[in-house]
């Protein structure tokens, strides 16, 4: 896989797929998550940094963003703040291996839909994605 838009086939019964932006500086995590979500029927775009993600968000409208918290340069909180400035109703899930009550509180204060601890259970993540997308549809 590559770090740009990922092309996948549309499910036969789907006319429009949800477009998810996956942001993580760790290539293995980013690409694995992109592949899994693609197999689940989502259209996926990836970004290896916060700055790249912001540029992609200026060019495309996403249904959901999943961002890592700890990244070099622009961290996940700054990405969240900038994404919310561009698209206030965009649901954002913050994924972190450094979870604390303070981190969770700050993510929510800055407008994250929720956060999930790494390593995450795939079923939990997919459930959270479904909930975030449903919430996002209610505000668009």
MIBANU-211501 format. One record per residue: z, y, x of N, C-alpha, C in turn; residue number from 0. Coordinates in nm, 4 decimals. Layout:
<nodes>
((Z Y X) (Z Y X) (Z Y X) NUM)
...
</nodes>
This chain:
<nodes>
((0.0000 -0.1190 0.0839) (0.0000 0.0000 0.0000) (0.0000 0.1237 0.0872) 0)
((-0.0370 0.2335 0.0282) (-0.0411 0.3579 0.1030) (0.0507 0.4599 0.0396) 1)
((0.0606 0.5737 0.1026) (0.1553 0.6751 0.0611) (0.0970 0.7766 -0.0360) 2)
((-0.0168 0.7534 -0.0865) (-0.0772 0.8442 -0.1834) (-0.0703 0.7842 -0.3209) 3)
((-0.1512 0.8364 -0.4117) (-0.1546 0.7775 -0.5449) (-0.1931 0.6305 -0.5355) 4)
((-0.1247 0.5485 -0.6083) (-0.1499 0.4057 -0.6083) (-0.2304 0.3712 -0.7316) 5)
((-0.3451 0.3106 -0.7109) (-0.4306 0.2736 -0.8225) (-0.3903 0.1358 -0.8730) 6)
((-0.3739 0.1233 -1.0018) (-0.3431 -0.0056 -1.0613) (-0.4207 -0.0171 -1.1904) 7)
((-0.4333 -0.1380 -1.2389) (-0.5039 -0.1600 -1.3650) (-0.4151 -0.1247 -1.4825) 8)
((-0.4772 -0.0691 -1.5853) (-0.4053 -0.0410 -1.7095) (-0.3811 -0.1710 -1.7833) 9)
((-0.2623 -0.1877 -1.8401) (-0.2432 -0.3027 -1.9270) (-0.3428 -0.2951 -2.0419) 10)
((-0.3972 -0.4080 -2.0895) (-0.5021 -0.4063 -2.1908) (-0.4621 -0.3369 -2.3202) 11)
((-0.3344 -0.3381 -2.3562) (-0.2926 -0.2776 -2.4824) (-0.2426 -0.1345 -2.4648) 12)
((-0.2584 -0.0789 -2.3470) (-0.2050 0.0542 -2.3197) (-0.3181 0.1550 -2.3064) 13)
((-0.3076 0.2672 -2.3768) (-0.4079 0.3718 -2.3643) (-0.3644 0.4765 -2.2633) 14)
((-0.2351 0.4938 -2.2458) (-0.1854 0.5901 -2.1482) (-0.0560 0.5376 -2.0888) 15)
((-0.0555 0.5254 -1.9565) (0.0634 0.4749 -1.8895) (0.1515 0.5895 -1.8443) 16)
((0.2794 0.5603 -1.8338) (0.3737 0.6572 -1.7792) (0.3476 0.6694 -1.6291) 17)
((0.3499 0.7928 -1.5793) (0.3214 0.8205 -1.4389) (0.4535 0.8490 -1.3679) 18)
((0.4877 0.7645 -1.2713) (0.6155 0.7730 -1.2010) (0.5923 0.8121 -1.0554) 19)
((0.6691 0.9104 -1.0090) (0.6677 0.9513 -0.8685) (0.7880 0.8875 -0.8001) 20)
((0.7623 0.8086 -0.6959) (0.8676 0.7415 -0.6194) (0.8782 0.8101 -0.4834) 21)
((0.9981 0.8624 -0.4520) (1.0199 0.9359 -0.3270) (1.1260 0.8635 -0.2446) 22)
((1.0881 0.8214 -0.1252) (1.1847 0.7596 -0.0337) (1.1265 0.7659 0.1062) 23)
((1.2075 0.8042 0.2039) (1.1594 0.8121 0.3410) (1.1470 0.6741 0.4058) 24)
((1.2109 0.5726 0.3475) (1.2007 0.4364 0.4004) (1.0806 0.3671 0.3360) 25)
((0.9790 0.3438 0.4183) (0.8525 0.2908 0.3669) (0.8694 0.1591 0.2919) 26)
((0.9492 0.0675 0.3458) (0.9661 -0.0630 0.2803) (1.0213 -0.0474 0.1392) 27)
((1.1213 0.0363 0.1237) (1.1817 0.0580 -0.0083) (1.0816 0.1253 -0.1010) 28)
((1.0174 0.2309 -0.0505) (0.9211 0.3074 -0.1308) (0.8076 0.2186 -0.1805) 29)
((0.7491 0.1420 -0.0911) (0.6336 0.0612 -0.1274) (0.6722 -0.0587 -0.2136) 30)
((0.7883 -0.1175 -0.1878) (0.8343 -0.2291 -0.2718) (0.8588 -0.1828 -0.4143) 31)
((0.9260 -0.0694 -0.4280) (0.9527 -0.0156 -0.5612) (0.8223 0.0213 -0.6312) 32)
((0.7297 0.0809 -0.5577) (0.6001 0.1164 -0.6158) (0.5267 -0.0077 -0.6653) 33)
((0.5293 -0.1136 -0.5873) (0.4606 -0.2368 -0.6267) (0.5246 -0.2984 -0.7513) 34)
((0.6566 -0.3039 -0.7536) (0.7272 -0.3605 -0.8695) (0.6963 -0.2804 -0.9955) 35)
((0.7046 -0.1482 -0.9854) (0.6804 -0.0643 -1.1036) (0.5346 -0.0709 -1.1473) 36)
((0.4445 -0.0840 -1.0521) (0.3033 -0.1001 -1.0849) (0.2816 -0.2292 -1.1638) 37)
((0.3466 -0.3357 -1.1205) (0.3366 -0.4632 -1.1926) (0.3977 -0.4544 -1.3319) 38)
((0.4921 -0.3628 -1.3505) (0.5530 -0.3405 -1.4820) (0.4634 -0.2545 -1.5718) 39)
((0.3504 -0.2059 -1.5162) (0.2550 -0.1310 -1.5966) (0.2591 0.0197 -1.5808) 40)
((0.3399 0.0692 -1.4864) (0.3470 0.2135 -1.4637) (0.2399 0.2573 -1.3651) 41)
((0.1904 0.3787 -1.3832) (0.1039 0.4408 -1.2834) (0.1971 0.5016 -1.1795) 42)
((0.1714 0.4758 -1.0527) (0.2652 0.5136 -0.9476) (0.2000 0.6068 -0.8464) 43)
((0.2757 0.7087 -0.8076) (0.2433 0.7912 -0.6923) (0.3663 0.7869 -0.6032) 44)
((0.3451 0.7794 -0.4721) (0.4581 0.7758 -0.3800) (0.4573 0.8986 -0.2902) 45)
((0.5753 0.9295 -0.2372) (0.5895 1.0374 -0.1395) (0.6955 0.9952 -0.0389) 46)
((0.6684 1.0222 0.0880) (0.7601 0.9831 0.1944) (0.8619 1.0908 0.2276) 47)
((0.8483 1.2081 0.1657) (0.9423 1.3173 0.1932) (0.9538 1.4071 0.0708) 48)
((1.0599 1.4865 0.0703) (1.0786 1.5811 -0.0386) (0.9667 1.6837 -0.0447) 49)
((0.9254 1.7334 0.0710) (0.8197 1.8349 0.0741) (0.6890 1.7798 0.0169) 50)
((0.6546 1.6579 0.0543) (0.5339 1.5946 0.0007) (0.5455 1.5764 -0.1498) 51)
((0.6628 1.5363 -0.1948) (0.6853 1.5157 -0.3386) (0.6661 1.6446 -0.4174) 52)
((0.7173 1.7545 -0.3660) (0.7037 1.8830 -0.4357) (0.5566 1.9216 -0.4448) 53)
((0.4815 1.9022 -0.3366) (0.3381 1.9322 -0.3398) (0.2670 1.8464 -0.4440) 54)
((0.3025 1.7198 -0.4523) (0.2394 1.6319 -0.5515) (0.2781 1.6732 -0.6931) 55)
((0.4007 1.7183 -0.7105) (0.4462 1.7610 -0.8437) (0.3789 1.8907 -0.8871) 56)
((0.3303 1.9688 -0.7921) (0.2556 2.0904 -0.8263) (0.1145 2.0565 -0.8742) 57)
((0.0632 1.9415 -0.8312) (-0.0744 1.9025 -0.8621) (-0.0871 1.8065 -0.9793) 58)
((0.0206 1.7385 -1.0142) (0.0144 1.6370 -1.1202) (0.1391 1.6449 -1.2069) 59)
((0.1249 1.5996 -1.3284) (0.2386 1.5943 -1.4212) (0.2899 1.4509 -1.4238) 60)
((0.4161 1.4337 -1.3906) (0.4775 1.3018 -1.3891) (0.5653 1.2833 -1.5111) 61)
((0.5792 1.1584 -1.5541) (0.6667 1.1239 -1.6659) (0.8098 1.1066 -1.6188) 62)
((0.8258 1.0691 -1.4909) (0.9567 1.0367 -1.4343) (0.9485 1.0437 -1.2830) 63)
((1.0606 1.0810 -1.2205) (1.0709 1.0785 -1.0748) (1.1923 0.9948 -1.0366) 64)
((1.1734 0.9103 -0.9356) (1.2846 0.8379 -0.8745) (1.2889 0.8838 -0.7298) 65)
((1.3997 0.9461 -0.6886) (1.4099 0.9975 -0.5528) (1.5319 0.9432 -0.4810) 66)
((1.5142 0.9185 -0.3525) (1.6259 0.8829 -0.2665) (1.7112 1.0083 -0.2471) 67)
((1.8393 0.9903 -0.2221) (1.9278 1.1043 -0.1991) (1.9226 1.1498 -0.0538) 68)
((1.9436 1.0581 0.0382) (1.9516 1.0919 0.1809) (1.8152 1.0752 0.2459) 69)
((1.7520 1.1895 0.2753) (1.6231 1.1890 0.3443) (1.6261 1.3006 0.4468) 70)
((1.5536 1.2850 0.5573) (1.5464 1.3941 0.6541) (1.4737 1.5139 0.5934) 71)
((1.5075 1.6314 0.6407) (1.4453 1.7520 0.5854) (1.5057 1.7846 0.4510) 72)
((1.4252 1.7786 0.3492) (1.4698 1.8096 0.2134) (1.5358 1.6856 0.1524) 73)
((1.6652 1.6953 0.1189) (1.7326 1.5789 0.0605) (1.7046 1.5690 -0.0892) 74)
((1.7535 1.4628 -0.1503) (1.7260 1.4363 -0.2910) (1.7773 1.5426 -0.3865) 75)
((1.8898 1.6066 -0.3530) (1.9428 1.7132 -0.4393) (1.8480 1.8326 -0.4386) 76)
((1.8007 1.8702 -0.3204) (1.7066 1.9822 -0.3123) (1.5754 1.9487 -0.3831) 77)
((1.5290 1.8255 -0.3685) (1.4090 1.7810 -0.4397) (1.4316 1.7945 -0.5901) 78)
((1.5464 1.7474 -0.6372) (1.5820 1.7562 -0.7787) (1.5778 1.9006 -0.8276) 79)
((1.6413 1.9906 -0.7544) (1.6453 2.1319 -0.7939) (1.5041 2.1898 -0.8016) 80)
((1.4229 2.1632 -0.7014) (1.2861 2.2178 -0.6997) (1.1982 2.1575 -0.8093) 81)
((1.2140 2.0273 -0.8332) (1.1375 1.9647 -0.9414) (1.1756 2.0244 -1.0761) 82)
((1.3038 2.0496 -1.0963) (1.3505 2.1068 -1.2230) (1.3006 2.2502 -1.2403) 83)
((1.2810 2.3226 -1.1301) (1.2224 2.4565 -1.1388) (1.0768 2.4481 -1.1836) 84)
((1.0049 2.3483 -1.1342) (0.8642 2.3304 -1.1712) (0.8482 2.2740 -1.3118) 85)
((0.9295 2.1738 -1.3435) (0.9179 2.1001 -1.4701) (1.0585 2.0737 -1.5249) 86)
((1.1162 2.1688 -1.5973) (1.2556 2.1569 -1.6425) (1.2865 2.0314 -1.7240) 87)
((1.1887 1.9774 -1.7956) (1.2144 1.8611 -1.8808) (1.1859 1.7274 -1.8121) 88)
((1.1496 1.7298 -1.6863) (1.1155 1.6084 -1.6131) (1.2407 1.5256 -1.5845) 89)
((1.2457 1.4004 -1.6330) (1.3615 1.3167 -1.6005) (1.3556 1.2710 -1.4543) 90)
((1.4688 1.2843 -1.3854) (1.4788 1.2463 -1.2445) (1.5958 1.1500 -1.2281) 91)
((1.5693 1.0374 -1.1640) (1.6732 0.9409 -1.1290) (1.6925 0.9492 -0.9782) 92)
((1.8170 0.9668 -0.9354) (1.8495 0.9735 -0.7932) (1.9047 0.8375 -0.7504) 93)
((1.8443 0.7796 -0.6475) (1.8894 0.6507 -0.5940) (1.9610 0.6760 -0.4621) 94)
((2.0781 0.6164 -0.4455) (2.1532 0.6414 -0.3237) (2.2370 0.5227 -0.2797) 95)
((2.2452 0.5073 -0.1510) (2.3361 0.4106 -0.0922) (2.4671 0.4763 -0.0556) 96)
((2.4787 0.6061 -0.0824) (2.5958 0.6854 -0.0456) (2.6616 0.7431 -0.1694) 97)
((2.6797 0.6614 -0.2699) (2.7305 0.7100 -0.3985) (2.8791 0.7433 -0.3912) 98)
((2.9132 0.8529 -0.4556) (3.0528 0.8915 -0.4739) (3.0599 0.9644 -0.6069) 99)
((3.1795 0.9823 -0.6582) (3.1944 1.0566 -0.7834) (3.1420 1.1985 -0.7675) 100)
((3.1661 1.2569 -0.6509) (3.1190 1.3935 -0.6249) (2.9660 1.3999 -0.6255) 101)
((2.9024 1.3008 -0.5633) (2.7560 1.2952 -0.5609) (2.7002 1.2808 -0.7017) 102)
((2.7576 1.1895 -0.7779) (2.7116 1.1681 -0.9158) (2.7267 1.2952 -0.9975) 103)
((2.8394 1.3611 -0.9831) (2.8653 1.4847 -1.0566) (2.7653 1.5934 -1.0176) 104)
((2.7388 1.6060 -0.8890) (2.6441 1.7084 -0.8435) (2.5031 1.6794 -0.8940) 105)
((2.4628 1.5528 -0.8907) (2.3298 1.5152 -0.9408) (2.3158 1.5554 -1.0872) 106)
((2.4148 1.5234 -1.1661) (2.4093 1.5572 -1.3090) (2.4127 1.7082 -1.3302) 107)
((2.4942 1.7775 -1.2521) (2.5019 1.9241 -1.2633) (2.3664 1.9883 -1.2351) 108)
((2.2938 1.9313 -1.1415) (2.1634 1.9870 -1.1036) (2.0514 1.9399 -1.1953) 109)
((2.0833 1.8536 -1.2922) (1.9836 1.8170 -1.3921) (1.9271 1.6771 -1.3832) 110)
((1.9837 1.5908 -1.2974) (1.9346 1.4529 -1.2901) (1.9624 1.3819 -1.4213) 111)
((1.8715 1.2948 -1.4600) (1.8969 1.2123 -1.5778) (2.0142 1.1204 -1.5469) 112)
((2.0115 1.0601 -1.4289) (2.1200 0.9710 -1.3868) (2.0999 0.9396 -1.2396) 113)
((2.1926 0.8617 -1.1848) (2.1737 0.8125 -1.0494) (2.2051 0.6641 -1.0489) 114)
((2.1514 0.5960 -0.9489) (2.1732 0.4521 -0.9368) (2.2049 0.4218 -0.7911) 115)
((2.2976 0.3301 -0.7715) (2.3392 0.2942 -0.6358) (2.2459 0.1904 -0.5756) 116)
((2.2146 0.2105 -0.4472) (2.1369 0.1134 -0.3707) (2.2341 0.0184 -0.3026) 117)
((2.2038 -0.1057 -0.2849) (2.0875 -0.1710 -0.3439) (2.1088 -0.1886 -0.4938) 118)
((2.0056 -0.1630 -0.5703) (2.0201 -0.1699 -0.7158) (1.9673 -0.3016 -0.7689) 119)
((2.0199 -0.3395 -0.8821) (1.9713 -0.4552 -0.9554) (1.8433 -0.4121 -1.0266) 120)
((1.7372 -0.4882 -1.0113) (1.6079 -0.4506 -1.0683) (1.6150 -0.4333 -1.2196) 121)
((1.6835 -0.5228 -1.2885) (1.6952 -0.5105 -1.4342) (1.7671 -0.3821 -1.4735) 122)
((1.8707 -0.3456 -1.3974) (1.9422 -0.2204 -1.4255) (1.8502 -0.1002 -1.4060) 123)
((1.7716 -0.1029 -1.2984) (1.6792 0.0075 -1.2732) (1.5741 0.0167 -1.3827) 124)
((1.5160 -0.0953 -1.4214) (1.4129 -0.0935 -1.5261) (1.4697 -0.0439 -1.6587) 125)
((1.5916 -0.0817 -1.6895) (1.6572 -0.0343 -1.8115) (1.6791 0.1180 -1.8046) 126)
((1.7240 0.1655 -1.6882) (1.7461 0.3087 -1.6690) (1.6145 0.3861 -1.6787) 127)
((1.5076 0.3321 -1.6233) (1.3757 0.3953 -1.6316) (1.3321 0.4072 -1.7771) 128)
((1.3468 0.3000 -1.8527) (1.3098 0.3023 -1.9948) (1.3888 0.4087 -2.0698) 129)
((1.5186 0.4153 -2.0450) (1.6032 0.5151 -2.1121) (1.5623 0.6568 -2.0732) 130)
((1.5364 0.6788 -1.9448) (1.4977 0.8121 -1.8981) (1.3638 0.8545 -1.9573) 131)
((1.2689 0.7627 -1.9642) (1.1380 0.7949 -2.0222) (1.1502 0.8269 -2.1707) 132)
((1.2328 0.7524 -2.2419) (1.2541 0.7814 -2.3841) (1.3186 0.9181 -2.4013) 133)
((1.4152 0.9499 -2.3178) (1.4803 1.0811 -2.3244) (1.3803 1.1918 -2.2909) 134)
((1.2944 1.1666 -2.1919) (1.1938 1.2647 -2.1529) (1.0925 1.2909 -2.2619) 135)
((1.0556 1.1866 -2.3358) (0.9609 1.2045 -2.4468) (1.0203 1.2925 -2.5553) 136)
((1.1494 1.2861 -2.5721) (1.2157 1.3663 -2.6751) (1.2188 1.5139 -2.6430) 137)
((1.1984 1.5492 -2.5152) (1.2032 1.6902 -2.4766) (1.0661 1.7483 -2.4488) 138)
((0.9622 1.6640 -2.4515) (0.8270 1.7154 -2.4240) (0.7573 1.7542 -2.5508) 139)
</nodes>
